[in-house]
Amino acid sequence: MLQFRSKIIVNKSPHSSKDKVIGLIRIVILFQLGIVGATIFGCFMPGKVCDSDVKQHIANMMTVITTSTFALYAAEK
C-alpha cells in the first residue's frame, strides 16, 4: 500500500509583512527626527530667528515622534 504524506508549508519568511510594516515605521520616525534636527539646527544659523510658532512646531513633532516610537515598541512586543 502506498502512503502519501502531505506537508503543510508555513510561510516563515524572514521578511513577513509585520516586519516590513515595523521597518517602514522606523524609517518614518527617523525621517521625522531628521526634520526636527534640521529645524533645530536652522534655529542656530546666523541671521535666523526661531519664533514661538517654530518652537511649537518642534514640540508638536516631538510629541508625534514619541507617540510613534511607543506604538512601534508595542507592535514589536
PDB file of N, H, CA, C and O in Angstrom:
ATOM      1  N   MET A   1       0.823  -1.177   0.000  1.00  0.00           N
ATOM      2  CA  MET A   1       0.000   0.000   0.000  1.00  0.00           C
ATOM      3  C   MET A   1       0.876   1.251   0.000  1.00  0.00           C
ATOM      4  O   MET A   1       1.854   1.338   0.742  1.00  0.00           O
ATOM      5  N   LEU A   2       0.525   2.179  -0.808  1.00  0.00           N
ATOM      6  H   LEU A   2      -0.269   2.108  -1.411  1.00  0.00           H
ATOM      7  CA  LEU A   2       1.256   3.443  -0.851  1.00  0.00           C
ATOM      8  C   LEU A   2       0.642   4.429   0.132  1.00  0.00           C
ATOM      9  O   LEU A   2      -0.575   4.561   0.263  1.00  0.00           O
ATOM     10  N   GLN A   3       1.522   5.087   0.792  1.00  0.00           N
ATOM     11  H   GLN A   3       2.510   4.979   0.686  1.00  0.00           H
ATOM     12  CA  GLN A   3       1.036   6.071   1.759  1.00  0.00           C
ATOM     13  C   GLN A   3       1.619   7.433   1.389  1.00  0.00           C
ATOM     14  O   GLN A   3       2.833   7.586   1.258  1.00  0.00           O
ATOM     15  N   PHE A   4       0.750   8.401   1.224  1.00  0.00           N
ATOM     16  H   PHE A   4      -0.236   8.276   1.330  1.00  0.00           H
ATOM     17  CA  PHE A   4       1.183   9.746   0.868  1.00  0.00           C
ATOM     18  C   PHE A   4       1.179  10.618   2.113  1.00  0.00           C
ATOM     19  O   PHE A   4       0.234  10.624   2.902  1.00  0.00           O
ATOM     20  N   ARG A   5       2.239  11.330   2.250  1.00  0.00           N
ATOM     21  H   ARG A   5       3.006  11.325   1.609  1.00  0.00           H
ATOM     22  CA  ARG A   5       2.304  12.287   3.357  1.00  0.00           C
ATOM     23  C   ARG A   5       2.267  13.689   2.764  1.00  0.00           C
ATOM     24  O   ARG A   5       3.028  14.024   1.857  1.00  0.00           O
ATOM     25  N   SER A   6       1.400  14.462   3.280  1.00  0.00           N
ATOM     26  H   SER A   6       0.782  14.190   4.017  1.00  0.00           H
ATOM     27  CA  SER A   6       1.325  15.838   2.794  1.00  0.00           C
ATOM     28  C   SER A   6       2.045  16.748   3.781  1.00  0.00           C
ATOM     29  O   SER A   6       1.973  16.569   4.997  1.00  0.00           O
ATOM     30  N   LYS A   7       2.716  17.695   3.237  1.00  0.00           N
ATOM     31  H   LYS A   7       2.775  17.841   2.249  1.00  0.00           H
ATOM     32  CA  LYS A   7       3.434  18.661   4.063  1.00  0.00           C
ATOM     33  C   LYS A   7       2.670  19.981   4.040  1.00  0.00           C
ATOM     34  O   LYS A   7       2.209  20.451   3.001  1.00  0.00           O
ATOM     35  N   ILE A   8       2.564  20.533   5.193  1.00  0.00           N
ATOM     36  H   ILE A   8       2.939  20.151   6.038  1.00  0.00           H
ATOM     37  CA  ILE A   8       1.953  21.850   5.296  1.00  0.00           C
ATOM     38  C   ILE A   8       3.079  22.870   5.289  1.00  0.00           C
ATOM     39  O   ILE A   8       3.965  22.854   6.144  1.00  0.00           O
ATOM     40  N   ILE A   9       3.026  23.738   4.324  1.00  0.00           N
ATOM     41  H   ILE A   9       2.307  23.751   3.629  1.00  0.00           H
ATOM     42  CA  ILE A   9       4.066  24.742   4.191  1.00  0.00           C
ATOM     43  C   ILE A   9       3.606  26.002   4.911  1.00  0.00           C
ATOM     44  O   ILE A   9       2.569  26.584   4.593  1.00  0.00           O
ATOM     45  N   VAL A  10       4.399  26.397   5.876  1.00  0.00           N
ATOM     46  H   VAL A  10       5.241  25.924   6.135  1.00  0.00           H
ATOM     47  CA  VAL A  10       4.107  27.598   6.647  1.00  0.00           C
ATOM     48  C   VAL A  10       5.062  28.677   6.176  1.00  0.00           C
ATOM     49  O   VAL A  10       6.265  28.450   6.044  1.00  0.00           O
ATOM     50  N   ASN A  11       4.523  29.822   5.932  1.00  0.00           N
ATOM     51  H   ASN A  11       3.546  30.006   6.039  1.00  0.00           H
ATOM     52  CA  ASN A  11       5.344  30.935   5.474  1.00  0.00           C
ATOM     53  C   ASN A  11       6.167  31.461   6.642  1.00  0.00           C
ATOM     54  O   ASN A  11       5.670  32.214   7.480  1.00  0.00           O
ATOM     55  N   LYS A  12       7.425  31.056   6.682  1.00  0.00           N
ATOM     56  H   LYS A  12       7.828  30.445   6.001  1.00  0.00           H
ATOM     57  CA  LYS A  12       8.323  31.539   7.725  1.00  0.00           C
ATOM     58  C   LYS A  12       9.387  32.424   7.097  1.00  0.00           C
ATOM     59  O   LYS A  12      10.574  32.326   7.410  1.00  0.00           O
ATOM     60  N   SER A  13       8.945  33.261   6.234  1.00  0.00           N
ATOM     61  H   SER A  13       7.981  33.341   5.979  1.00  0.00           H
ATOM     62  CA  SER A  13       9.849  34.170   5.554  1.00  0.00           C
ATOM     63  C   SER A  13      10.473  35.116   6.571  1.00  0.00           C
ATOM     64  O   SER A  13       9.792  35.578   7.486  1.00  0.00           O
ATOM     65  N   PRO A  14      11.758  35.406   6.419  1.00  0.00           N
ATOM     66  CA  PRO A  14      12.378  36.340   7.363  1.00  0.00           C
ATOM     67  C   PRO A  14      11.841  37.760   7.224  1.00  0.00           C
ATOM     68  O   PRO A  14      12.063  38.600   8.095  1.00  0.00           O
ATOM     69  N   HIS A  15      11.144  38.021   6.145  1.00  0.00           N
ATOM     70  H   HIS A  15      10.963  37.339   5.437  1.00  0.00           H
ATOM     71  CA  HIS A  15      10.598  39.359   5.920  1.00  0.00           C
ATOM     72  C   HIS A  15       9.074  39.275   5.843  1.00  0.00           C
ATOM     73  O   HIS A  15       8.485  39.480   4.782  1.00  0.00           O
ATOM     74  N   SER A  16       8.456  38.976   6.960  1.00  0.00           N
ATOM     75  H   SER A  16       8.935  38.809   7.822  1.00  0.00           H
ATOM     76  CA  SER A  16       6.997  38.904   6.973  1.00  0.00           C
ATOM     77  C   SER A  16       6.421  40.307   6.845  1.00  0.00           C
ATOM     78  O   SER A  16       7.148  41.295   6.952  1.00  0.00           O
ATOM     79  N   SER A  17       5.146  40.390   6.623  1.00  0.00           N
ATOM     80  H   SER A  17       4.556  39.587   6.536  1.00  0.00           H
ATOM     81  CA  SER A  17       4.513  41.698   6.438  1.00  0.00           C
ATOM     82  C   SER A  17       4.608  42.540   7.705  1.00  0.00           C
ATOM     83  O   SER A  17       4.723  43.763   7.627  1.00  0.00           O
ATOM     84  N   LYS A  18       4.562  41.897   8.875  1.00  0.00           N
ATOM     85  H   LYS A  18       4.469  40.903   8.939  1.00  0.00           H
ATOM     86  CA  LYS A  18       4.691  42.646  10.130  1.00  0.00           C
ATOM     87  C   LYS A  18       6.071  43.287  10.221  1.00  0.00           C
ATOM     88  O   LYS A  18       6.196  44.441  10.631  1.00  0.00           O
ATOM     89  N   ASP A  19       7.103  42.544   9.839  1.00  0.00           N
ATOM     90  H   ASP A  19       7.001  41.607   9.505  1.00  0.00           H
ATOM     91  CA  ASP A  19       8.453  43.101   9.867  1.00  0.00           C
ATOM     92  C   ASP A  19       8.607  44.249   8.877  1.00  0.00           C
ATOM     93  O   ASP A  19       9.316  45.217   9.152  1.00  0.00           O
ATOM     94  N   LYS A  20       7.951  44.144   7.734  1.00  0.00           N
ATOM     95  H   LYS A  20       7.376  43.357   7.511  1.00  0.00           H
ATOM     96  CA  LYS A  20       8.016  45.216   6.746  1.00  0.00           C
ATOM     97  C   LYS A  20       7.340  46.478   7.258  1.00  0.00           C
ATOM     98  O   LYS A  20       7.839  47.583   7.047  1.00  0.00           O
ATOM     99  N   VAL A  21       6.212  46.316   7.926  1.00  0.00           N
ATOM    100  H   VAL A  21       5.807  45.418   8.097  1.00  0.00           H
ATOM    101  CA  VAL A  21       5.490  47.471   8.479  1.00  0.00           C
ATOM    102  C   VAL A  21       6.315  48.124   9.574  1.00  0.00           C
ATOM    103  O   VAL A  21       6.414  49.350   9.632  1.00  0.00           O
ATOM    104  N   ILE A  22       6.908  47.315  10.441  1.00  0.00           N
ATOM    105  H   ILE A  22       6.827  46.319  10.393  1.00  0.00           H
ATOM    106  CA  ILE A  22       7.735  47.862  11.518  1.00  0.00           C
ATOM    107  C   ILE A  22       8.940  48.593  10.932  1.00  0.00           C
ATOM    108  O   ILE A  22       9.318  49.657  11.420  1.00  0.00           O
ATOM    109  N   GLY A  23       9.540  48.030   9.894  1.00  0.00           N
ATOM    110  H   GLY A  23       9.233  47.165   9.497  1.00  0.00           H
ATOM    111  CA  GLY A  23      10.656  48.707   9.230  1.00  0.00           C
ATOM    112  C   GLY A  23      10.244  50.039   8.627  1.00  0.00           C
ATOM    113  O   GLY A  23      10.991  51.015   8.695  1.00  0.00           O
ATOM    114  N   LEU A  24       9.054  50.082   8.036  1.00  0.00           N
ATOM    115  H   LEU A  24       8.447  49.289   7.981  1.00  0.00           H
ATOM    116  CA  LEU A  24       8.555  51.330   7.468  1.00  0.00           C
ATOM    117  C   LEU A  24       8.312  52.379   8.555  1.00  0.00           C
ATOM    118  O   LEU A  24       8.620  53.557   8.372  1.00  0.00           O
ATOM    119  N   ILE A  25       7.764  51.943   9.674  1.00  0.00           N
ATOM    120  H   ILE A  25       7.514  50.987   9.823  1.00  0.00           H
ATOM    121  CA  ILE A  25       7.537  52.880  10.788  1.00  0.00           C
ATOM    122  C   ILE A  25       8.866  53.424  11.284  1.00  0.00           C
ATOM    123  O   ILE A  25       8.971  54.611  11.595  1.00  0.00           O
ATOM    124  N   ARG A  26       9.886  52.569  11.362  1.00  0.00           N
ATOM    125  H   ARG A  26       9.800  51.605  11.110  1.00  0.00           H
ATOM    126  CA  ARG A  26      11.217  53.032  11.780  1.00  0.00           C
ATOM    127  C   ARG A  26      11.744  54.107  10.831  1.00  0.00           C
ATOM    128  O   ARG A  26      12.297  55.116  11.269  1.00  0.00           O
ATOM    129  N   ILE A  27      11.571  53.884   9.543  1.00  0.00           N
ATOM    130  H   ILE A  27      11.122  53.064   9.188  1.00  0.00           H
ATOM    131  CA  ILE A  27      12.043  54.858   8.556  1.00  0.00           C
ATOM    132  C   ILE A  27      11.309  56.183   8.718  1.00  0.00           C
ATOM    133  O   ILE A  27      11.921  57.248   8.643  1.00  0.00           O
ATOM    134  N   VAL A  28      10.003  56.120   8.940  1.00  0.00           N
ATOM    135  H   VAL A  28       9.506  55.254   9.001  1.00  0.00           H
ATOM    136  CA  VAL A  28       9.214  57.347   9.119  1.00  0.00           C
ATOM    137  C   VAL A  28       9.677  58.095  10.373  1.00  0.00           C
ATOM    138  O   VAL A  28       9.816  59.318  10.348  1.00  0.00           O
ATOM    139  N   ILE A  29       9.915  57.367  11.464  1.00  0.00           N
ATOM    140  H   ILE A  29       9.802  56.373  11.484  1.00  0.00           H
ATOM    141  CA  ILE A  29      10.366  58.012  12.704  1.00  0.00           C
ATOM    142  C   ILE A  29      11.728  58.672  12.494  1.00  0.00           C
ATOM    143  O   ILE A  29      11.946  59.801  12.934  1.00  0.00           O
ATOM    144  N   LEU A  30      12.643  57.973  11.824  1.00  0.00           N
ATOM    145  H   LEU A  30      12.466  57.056  11.466  1.00  0.00           H
ATOM    146  CA  LEU A  30      13.960  58.560  11.562  1.00  0.00           C
ATOM    147  C   LEU A  30      13.854  59.788  10.665  1.00  0.00           C
ATOM    148  O   LEU A  30      14.583  60.761  10.856  1.00  0.00           O
ATOM    149  N   PHE A  31      12.953  59.748   9.688  1.00  0.00           N
ATOM    150  H   PHE A  31      12.361  58.957   9.533  1.00  0.00           H
ATOM    151  CA  PHE A  31      12.747  60.905   8.823  1.00  0.00           C
ATOM    152  C   PHE A  31      12.218  62.092   9.627  1.00  0.00           C
ATOM    153  O   PHE A  31      12.658  63.225   9.434  1.00  0.00           O
ATOM    154  N   GLN A  32      11.269  61.826  10.529  1.00  0.00           N
ATOM    155  H   GLN A  32      10.911  60.905  10.685  1.00  0.00           H
ATOM    156  CA  GLN A  32      10.728  62.885  11.377  1.00  0.00           C
ATOM    157  C   GLN A  32      11.809  63.456  12.283  1.00  0.00           C
ATOM    158  O   GLN A  32      11.871  64.669  12.479  1.00  0.00           O
ATOM    159  N   LEU A  33      12.662  62.597  12.839  1.00  0.00           N
ATOM    160  H   LEU A  33      12.611  61.611  12.680  1.00  0.00           H
ATOM    161  CA  LEU A  33      13.764  63.084  13.668  1.00  0.00           C
ATOM    162  C   LEU A  33      14.711  63.951  12.850  1.00  0.00           C
ATOM    163  O   LEU A  33      15.240  64.943  13.353  1.00  0.00           O
ATOM    164  N   GLY A  34      14.924  63.581  11.596  1.00  0.00           N
ATOM    165  H   GLY A  34      14.494  62.775  11.188  1.00  0.00           H
ATOM    166  CA  GLY A  34      15.760  64.390  10.718  1.00  0.00           C
ATOM    167  C   GLY A  34      15.173  65.778  10.484  1.00  0.00           C
ATOM    168  O   GLY A  34      15.897  66.773  10.473  1.00  0.00           O
ATOM    169  N   ILE A  35      13.853  65.837  10.295  1.00  0.00           N
ATOM    170  H   ILE A  35      13.265  65.029  10.304  1.00  0.00           H
ATOM    171  CA  ILE A  35      13.189  67.129  10.110  1.00  0.00           C
ATOM    172  C   ILE A  35      13.341  67.996  11.357  1.00  0.00           C
ATOM    173  O   ILE A  35      13.665  69.180  11.261  1.00  0.00           O
ATOM    174  N   VAL A  36      13.107  67.403  12.524  1.00  0.00           N
ATOM    175  H   VAL A  36      12.844  66.441  12.602  1.00  0.00           H
ATOM    176  CA  VAL A  36      13.230  68.162  13.775  1.00  0.00           C
ATOM    177  C   VAL A  36      14.664  68.612  13.976  1.00  0.00           C
ATOM    178  O   VAL A  36      14.913  69.755  14.359  1.00  0.00           O
ATOM    179  N   GLY A  37      15.621  67.708  13.717  1.00  0.00           N
ATOM    180  H   GLY A  37      15.419  66.779  13.405  1.00  0.00           H
ATOM    181  CA  GLY A  37      17.033  68.067  13.869  1.00  0.00           C
ATOM    182  C   GLY A  37      17.437  69.196  12.940  1.00  0.00           C
ATOM    183  O   GLY A  37      18.151  70.111  13.350  1.00  0.00           O
ATOM    184  N   ALA A  38      16.988  69.142  11.693  1.00  0.00           N
ATOM    185  H   ALA A  38      16.408  68.398  11.360  1.00  0.00           H
ATOM    186  CA  ALA A  38      17.308  70.206  10.742  1.00  0.00           C
ATOM    187  C   ALA A  38      16.671  71.530  11.151  1.00  0.00           C
ATOM    188  O   ALA A  38      17.270  72.590  10.972  1.00  0.00           O
ATOM    189  N   THR A  39      15.464  71.473  11.698  1.00  0.00           N
ATOM    190  H   THR A  39      14.977  70.612  11.844  1.00  0.00           H
ATOM    191  CA  THR A  39      14.792  72.694  12.153  1.00  0.00           C
ATOM    192  C   THR A  39      15.534  73.314  13.331  1.00  0.00           C
ATOM    193  O   THR A  39      15.741  74.527  13.382  1.00  0.00           O
ATOM    194  N   ILE A  40      15.932  72.465  14.275  1.00  0.00           N
ATOM    195  H   ILE A  40      15.765  71.480  14.233  1.00  0.00           H
ATOM    196  CA  ILE A  40      16.681  72.984  15.430  1.00  0.00           C
ATOM    197  C   ILE A  40      18.026  73.538  14.981  1.00  0.00           C
ATOM    198  O   ILE A  40      18.448  74.597  15.446  1.00  0.00           O
ATOM    199  N   PHE A  41      18.700  72.831  14.082  1.00  0.00           N
ATOM    200  H   PHE A  41      18.358  71.971  13.705  1.00  0.00           H
ATOM    201  CA  PHE A  41      19.975  73.321  13.545  1.00  0.00           C
ATOM    202  C   PHE A  41      19.786  74.661  12.845  1.00  0.00           C
ATOM    203  O   PHE A  41      20.624  75.555  12.964  1.00  0.00           O
ATOM    204  N   GLY A  42      18.675  74.796  12.112  1.00  0.00           N
ATOM    205  H   GLY A  42      17.994  74.070  12.016  1.00  0.00           H
ATOM    206  CA  GLY A  42      18.393  76.057  11.426  1.00  0.00           C
ATOM    207  C   GLY A  42      18.174  77.214  12.376  1.00  0.00           C
ATOM    208  O   GLY A  42      18.435  78.364  12.022  1.00  0.00           O
ATOM    209  N   CYS A  43      17.700  76.931  13.576  1.00  0.00           N
ATOM    210  H   CYS A  43      17.488  75.997  13.865  1.00  0.00           H
ATOM    211  CA  CYS A  43      17.495  77.993  14.560  1.00  0.00           C
ATOM    212  C   CYS A  43      18.815  78.598  15.024  1.00  0.00           C
ATOM    213  O   CYS A  43      18.855  79.747  15.463  1.00  0.00           O
ATOM    214  N   PHE A  44      19.900  77.823  14.925  1.00  0.00           N
ATOM    215  H   PHE A  44      19.868  76.889  14.568  1.00  0.00           H
ATOM    216  CA  PHE A  44      21.203  78.313  15.376  1.00  0.00           C
ATOM    217  C   PHE A  44      22.024  78.934  14.254  1.00  0.00           C
ATOM    218  O   PHE A  44      23.146  79.381  14.489  1.00  0.00           O
ATOM    219  N   MET A  45      21.491  78.968  13.057  1.00  0.00           N
ATOM    220  H   MET A  45      20.579  78.605  12.866  1.00  0.00           H
ATOM    221  CA  MET A  45      22.203  79.587  11.943  1.00  0.00           C
ATOM    222  C   MET A  45      22.196  81.105  12.112  1.00  0.00           C
ATOM    223  O   MET A  45      21.221  81.675  12.602  1.00  0.00           O
ATOM    224  N   PRO A  46      23.274  81.751  11.708  1.00  0.00           N
ATOM    225  CA  PRO A  46      23.323  83.218  11.831  1.00  0.00           C
ATOM    226  C   PRO A  46      22.227  83.880  10.989  1.00  0.00           C
ATOM    227  O   PRO A  46      22.007  83.511   9.836  1.00  0.00           O
ATOM    228  N   GLY A  47      21.567  84.834  11.567  1.00  0.00           N
ATOM    229  H   GLY A  47      21.746  85.134  12.504  1.00  0.00           H
ATOM    230  CA  GLY A  47      20.533  85.573  10.863  1.00  0.00           C
ATOM    231  C   GLY A  47      19.159  84.930  10.918  1.00  0.00           C
ATOM    232  O   GLY A  47      18.194  85.514  10.424  1.00  0.00           O
ATOM    233  N   LYS A  48      19.042  83.761  11.495  1.00  0.00           N
ATOM    234  H   LYS A  48      19.826  83.287  11.896  1.00  0.00           H
ATOM    235  CA  LYS A  48      17.751  83.078  11.596  1.00  0.00           C
ATOM    236  C   LYS A  48      17.202  83.256  13.011  1.00  0.00           C
ATOM    237  O   LYS A  48      17.936  83.180  13.996  1.00  0.00           O
ATOM    238  N   VAL A  49      15.922  83.488  13.082  1.00  0.00           N
ATOM    239  H   VAL A  49      15.325  83.549  12.282  1.00  0.00           H
ATOM    240  CA  VAL A  49      15.258  83.652  14.372  1.00  0.00           C
ATOM    241  C   VAL A  49      14.122  82.642  14.452  1.00  0.00           C
ATOM    242  O   VAL A  49      13.282  82.566  13.555  1.00  0.00           O
ATOM    243  N   CYS A  50      14.103  81.879  15.520  1.00  0.00           N
ATOM    244  H   CYS A  50      14.785  81.942  16.249  1.00  0.00           H
ATOM    245  CA  CYS A  50      13.017  80.920  15.718  1.00  0.00           C
ATOM    246  C   CYS A  50      11.996  81.550  16.663  1.00  0.00           C
ATOM    247  O   CYS A  50      12.268  81.772  17.843  1.00  0.00           O
ATOM    248  N   ASP A  51      10.836  81.826  16.123  1.00  0.00           N
ATOM    249  H   ASP A  51      10.615  81.646  15.164  1.00  0.00           H
ATOM    250  CA  ASP A  51       9.787  82.419  16.934  1.00  0.00           C
ATOM    251  C   ASP A  51       9.010  81.327  17.664  1.00  0.00           C
ATOM    252  O   ASP A  51       9.344  80.146  17.578  1.00  0.00           O
ATOM    253  N   SER A  52       8.001  81.729  18.362  1.00  0.00           N
ATOM    254  H   SER A  52       7.729  82.689  18.432  1.00  0.00           H
ATOM    255  CA  SER A  52       7.226  80.775  19.162  1.00  0.00           C
ATOM    256  C   SER A  52       6.485  79.756  18.291  1.00  0.00           C
ATOM    257  O   SER A  52       6.240  78.633  18.732  1.00  0.00           O
ATOM    258  N   ASP A  53       6.128  80.134  17.065  1.00  0.00           N
ATOM    259  H   ASP A  53       6.328  81.046  16.707  1.00  0.00           H
ATOM    260  CA  ASP A  53       5.453  79.186  16.158  1.00  0.00           C
ATOM    261  C   ASP A  53       6.383  78.027  15.788  1.00  0.00           C
ATOM    262  O   ASP A  53       5.961  76.871  15.772  1.00  0.00           O
ATOM    263  N   VAL A  54       7.630  78.334  15.494  1.00  0.00           N
ATOM    264  H   VAL A  54       7.973  79.274  15.507  1.00  0.00           H
ATOM    265  CA  VAL A  54       8.599  77.292  15.146  1.00  0.00           C
ATOM    266  C   VAL A  54       8.846  76.393  16.356  1.00  0.00           C
ATOM    267  O   VAL A  54       8.913  75.171  16.220  1.00  0.00           O
ATOM    268  N   LYS A  55       8.980  76.987  17.522  1.00  0.00           N
ATOM    269  H   LYS A  55       8.925  77.979  17.632  1.00  0.00           H
ATOM    270  CA  LYS A  55       9.200  76.203  18.738  1.00  0.00           C
ATOM    271  C   LYS A  55       8.000  75.304  19.030  1.00  0.00           C
ATOM    272  O   LYS A  55       8.168  74.169  19.476  1.00  0.00           O
ATOM    273  N   GLN A  56       6.807  75.801  18.784  1.00  0.00           N
ATOM    274  H   GLN A  56       6.671  76.723  18.422  1.00  0.00           H
ATOM    275  CA  GLN A  56       5.607  74.984  18.990  1.00  0.00           C
ATOM    276  C   GLN A  56       5.559  73.841  17.973  1.00  0.00           C
ATOM    277  O   GLN A  56       5.160  72.724  18.304  1.00  0.00           O
ATOM    278  N   HIS A  57       5.965  74.124  16.740  1.00  0.00           N
ATOM    279  H   HIS A  57       6.289  75.031  16.471  1.00  0.00           H
ATOM    280  CA  HIS A  57       6.005  73.087  15.714  1.00  0.00           C
ATOM    281  C   HIS A  57       6.997  71.979  16.102  1.00  0.00           C
ATOM    282  O   HIS A  57       6.713  70.794  15.927  1.00  0.00           O
ATOM    283  N   ILE A  58       8.153  72.376  16.626  1.00  0.00           N
ATOM    284  H   ILE A  58       8.384  73.338  16.768  1.00  0.00           H
ATOM    285  CA  ILE A  58       9.146  71.393  17.078  1.00  0.00           C
ATOM    286  C   ILE A  58       8.576  70.555  18.213  1.00  0.00           C
ATOM    287  O   ILE A  58       8.746  69.336  18.222  1.00  0.00           O
ATOM    288  N   ALA A  59       7.910  71.182  19.159  1.00  0.00           N
ATOM    289  H   ALA A  59       7.772  72.172  19.151  1.00  0.00           H
ATOM    290  CA  ALA A  59       7.312  70.451  20.280  1.00  0.00           C
ATOM    291  C   ALA A  59       6.237  69.481  19.802  1.00  0.00           C
ATOM    292  O   ALA A  59       6.149  68.356  20.294  1.00  0.00           O
ATOM    293  N   ASN A  60       5.422  69.913  18.846  1.00  0.00           N
ATOM    294  H   ASN A  60       5.494  70.827  18.446  1.00  0.00           H
ATOM    295  CA  ASN A  60       4.385  69.026  18.294  1.00  0.00           C
ATOM    296  C   ASN A  60       5.001  67.828  17.573  1.00  0.00           C
ATOM    297  O   ASN A  60       4.523  66.704  17.724  1.00  0.00           O
ATOM    298  N   MET A  61       6.056  68.059  16.791  1.00  0.00           N
ATOM    299  H   MET A  61       6.445  68.972  16.668  1.00  0.00           H
ATOM    300  CA  MET A  61       6.727  66.964  16.098  1.00  0.00           C
ATOM    301  C   MET A  61       7.343  65.980  17.085  1.00  0.00           C
ATOM    302  O   MET A  61       7.299  64.771  16.861  1.00  0.00           O
ATOM    303  N   MET A  62       7.912  66.482  18.167  1.00  0.00           N
ATOM    304  H   MET A  62       7.948  67.465  18.349  1.00  0.00           H
ATOM    305  CA  MET A  62       8.495  65.590  19.174  1.00  0.00           C
ATOM    306  C   MET A  62       7.404  64.750  19.846  1.00  0.00           C
ATOM    307  O   MET A  62       7.639  63.590  20.184  1.00  0.00           O
ATOM    308  N   THR A  63       6.224  65.323  20.038  1.00  0.00           N
ATOM    309  H   THR A  63       6.033  66.265  19.763  1.00  0.00           H
ATOM    310  CA  THR A  63       5.102  64.560  20.590  1.00  0.00           C
ATOM    311  C   THR A  63       4.689  63.442  19.639  1.00  0.00           C
ATOM    312  O   THR A  63       4.443  62.315  20.070  1.00  0.00           O
ATOM    313  N   VAL A  64       4.612  63.753  18.352  1.00  0.00           N
ATOM    314  H   VAL A  64       4.812  64.668  18.002  1.00  0.00           H
ATOM    315  CA  VAL A  64       4.258  62.747  17.351  1.00  0.00           C
ATOM    316  C   VAL A  64       5.313  61.643  17.306  1.00  0.00           C
ATOM    317  O   VAL A  64       4.971  60.463  17.221  1.00  0.00           O
ATOM    318  N   ILE A  65       6.581  62.013  17.362  1.00  0.00           N
ATOM    319  H   ILE A  65       6.859  62.971  17.431  1.00  0.00           H
ATOM    320  CA  ILE A  65       7.662  61.032  17.331  1.00  0.00           C
ATOM    321  C   ILE A  65       7.603  60.136  18.559  1.00  0.00           C
ATOM    322  O   ILE A  65       7.787  58.924  18.454  1.00  0.00           O
ATOM    323  N   THR A  66       7.346  60.724  19.721  1.00  0.00           N
ATOM    324  H   THR A  66       7.197  61.709  19.807  1.00  0.00           H
ATOM    325  CA  THR A  66       7.241  59.934  20.953  1.00  0.00           C
ATOM    326  C   THR A  66       6.090  58.951  20.859  1.00  0.00           C
ATOM    327  O   THR A  66       6.238  57.788  21.236  1.00  0.00           O
ATOM    328  N   THR A  67       4.958  59.396  20.368  1.00  0.00           N
ATOM    329  H   THR A  67       4.838  60.341  20.062  1.00  0.00           H
ATOM    330  CA  THR A  67       3.802  58.513  20.208  1.00  0.00           C
ATOM    331  C   THR A  67       4.094  57.392  19.209  1.00  0.00           C
ATOM    332  O   THR A  67       3.739  56.237  19.446  1.00  0.00           O
ATOM    333  N   SER A  68       4.737  57.734  18.100  1.00  0.00           N
ATOM    334  H   SER A  68       5.026  58.672  17.908  1.00  0.00           H
ATOM    335  CA  SER A  68       5.072  56.729  17.092  1.00  0.00           C
ATOM    336  C   SER A  68       6.066  55.711  17.632  1.00  0.00           C
ATOM    337  O   SER A  68       5.960  54.519  17.342  1.00  0.00           O
ATOM    338  N   THR A  69       7.024  56.176  18.410  1.00  0.00           N
ATOM    339  H   THR A  69       7.110  57.144  18.645  1.00  0.00           H
ATOM    340  CA  THR A  69       8.016  55.272  18.983  1.00  0.00           C
ATOM    341  C   THR A  69       7.367  54.313  19.954  1.00  0.00           C
ATOM    342  O   THR A  69       7.702  53.128  19.971  1.00  0.00           O
ATOM    343  N   PHE A  70       6.436  54.806  20.769  1.00  0.00           N
ATOM    344  H   PHE A  70       6.164  55.768  20.755  1.00  0.00           H
ATOM    345  CA  PHE A  70       5.726  53.926  21.691  1.00  0.00           C
ATOM    346  C   PHE A  70       4.899  52.910  20.932  1.00  0.00           C
ATOM    347  O   PHE A  70       4.840  51.745  21.325  1.00  0.00           O
ATOM    348  N   ALA A  71       4.256  53.331  19.845  1.00  0.00           N
ATOM    349  H   ALA A  71       4.304  54.277  19.526  1.00  0.00           H
ATOM    350  CA  ALA A  71       3.470  52.398  19.034  1.00  0.00           C
ATOM    351  C   ALA A  71       4.357  51.331  18.413  1.00  0.00           C
ATOM    352  O   ALA A  71       3.973  50.163  18.342  1.00  0.00           O
ATOM    353  N   LEU A  72       5.558  51.733  17.959  1.00  0.00           N
ATOM    354  H   LEU A  72       5.870  52.681  18.017  1.00  0.00           H
ATOM    355  CA  LEU A  72       6.496  50.772  17.402  1.00  0.00           C
ATOM    356  C   LEU A  72       6.941  49.776  18.450  1.00  0.00           C
ATOM    357  O   LEU A  72       7.026  48.577  18.182  1.00  0.00           O
ATOM    358  N   TYR A  73       7.223  50.268  19.635  1.00  0.00           N
ATOM    359  H   TYR A  73       7.153  51.242  19.852  1.00  0.00           H
ATOM    360  CA  TYR A  73       7.631  49.396  20.746  1.00  0.00           C
ATOM    361  C   TYR A  73       6.519  48.395  21.079  1.00  0.00           C
ATOM    362  O   TYR A  73       6.789  47.212  21.288  1.00  0.00           O
ATOM    363  N   ALA A  74       5.288  48.863  21.127  1.00  0.00           N
ATOM    364  H   ALA A  74       5.068  49.824  20.957  1.00  0.00           H
ATOM    365  CA  ALA A  74       4.156  47.979  21.441  1.00  0.00           C
ATOM    366  C   ALA A  74       3.936  46.959  20.320  1.00  0.00           C
ATOM    367  O   ALA A  74       3.567  45.817  20.593  1.00  0.00           O
ATOM    368  N   ALA A  75       4.156  47.353  19.082  1.00  0.00           N
ATOM    369  H   ALA A  75       4.456  48.281  18.861  1.00  0.00           H
ATOM    370  CA  ALA A  75       3.956  46.438  17.962  1.00  0.00           C
ATOM    371  C   ALA A  75       5.008  45.330  17.940  1.00  0.00           C
ATOM    372  O   ALA A  75       4.728  44.209  17.518  1.00  0.00           O
ATOM    373  N   GLU A  76       6.204  45.647  18.391  1.00  0.00           N
ATOM    374  H   GLU A  76       6.432  46.558  18.734  1.00  0.00           H
ATOM    375  CA  GLU A  76       7.270  44.644  18.405  1.00  0.00           C
ATOM    376  C   GLU A  76       7.076  43.621  19.486  1.00  0.00           C
ATOM    377  O   GLU A  76       7.568  42.498  19.368  1.00  0.00           O
ATOM    378  N   LYS A  77       6.381  43.973  20.526  1.00  0.00           N
ATOM    379  H   LYS A  77       5.983  44.885  20.621  1.00  0.00           H
ATOM    380  CA  LYS A  77       6.155  43.035  21.641  1.00  0.00           C
ATOM    381  C   LYS A  77       5.126  42.069  21.312  1.00  0.00           C
ATOM    382  O   LYS A  77       4.805  41.206  22.129  1.00  0.00           O
TER     383      LYS A  77
END
